[in-house]
Amino acid sequence: MAIANRGEDIKGFPALLNEVMWRANYSYRLEYAVYALGVGHGVIDYMCKIYIPSLLCDLGEELDCVAWGKATYIDMVVQVVAYHAIAMLREAL
């Protein structure tokens, strides 16, 4: 794992995701886990994961969500996974 960060002073989709999470009654910021994979000489692919726990008490209603993103730069992969998480939450809410 390359980075695990909560990203407090951020811009773009992660900041928008924080706003969506706050409006959905989540009381904490999500943690971004970034993994690096070398695919060639000087080429690195990054994958990022966000785990979003369910808010509902009934386990049969909703399952926890995991959003994944893939890109060639760390900043870009965080933006991509935040966008995917927003899309997943938009469908759920």
Secondary structure, DSSP 8 states (H G I E B T S, - for coil): --EEE--SS--SHHHHHHHHHHHTT--S---EEEEEEEEETTEEEEEEEEEE----S-TTT---EEEEEEESSHHHHHHHHHHHHHHHHHHH-
